Amino acid sequence: MQRINRPHPTTAHRRQRGITLIESLVALVISVLGIIGILGMQMRTLVDSQTATRRAQAVRLIEDLSERMRVHPNALINIKSYESDFDDLPSADGCTDTACTPAALITRDLGSWKQSVRTNLPLGQASIFIAPWEDPDDNPTQVGVLISWRANEKDGLDTDDIDATKIRDADGTLSSATNEDNACSEGRICHLQYITVAARCGFDTEKEKTFCPGSK
């Protein structure tokens, strides 16, 4: 008669406990991967939300500059005085003790406005230039305003898709809407908008002075 060897009950129980431990570890790894994926999505959403918020702030800042130029009676005549590159930081402390000339008022407005750009955006900078299609020597009426701030992205990440100074062609390629002097630097996000300067006052060539409608 052949004898069948059966595993000892204790040995079988130990093997079963080992399988249960492996299943628990696998479930734990899957749970951790799922949590990491959820956190990644939340971080991506947070970055996109911050980018949208800062772009909205840039739009409001450009609207603020547009209002400053609109209420300035000599903005169109002195439109070239508004030209300012990223590194230009005009003083905002003028016109406090003495009468303010049109040029001094523009300098003060630019200084105050650029200070607002630095305050509201991380490492915020702004450049103002005559629109590329305008002739600077033939009474230009439009200026471009380019606001730039630090990108809230990882180093090396392509930010072309969130650069508002780019124009997407029919084939999907991106091209710059500004000249090289006003290009968006690497690692930064930019927003470009053009402002049409309204004519409130003109220059009377006979009397050689500024004339504003409604004034005497």
Salt bridges, closest charged atoms under 4 A:
ASP48 OD1 - ARG44 NH2 2.78
ASP64 OD2 - ARG68 NE 3.35
GLU67 OE1 - ARG70 NH2 2.92
ASP109 OD1 - ARG68 NH1 3.42
ASP137 OD1 - LYS80 NZ 3.30
GLU153 OE2 - ARG44 NH2 3.18
ASP161 OD1 - ARG168 NH2 3.09
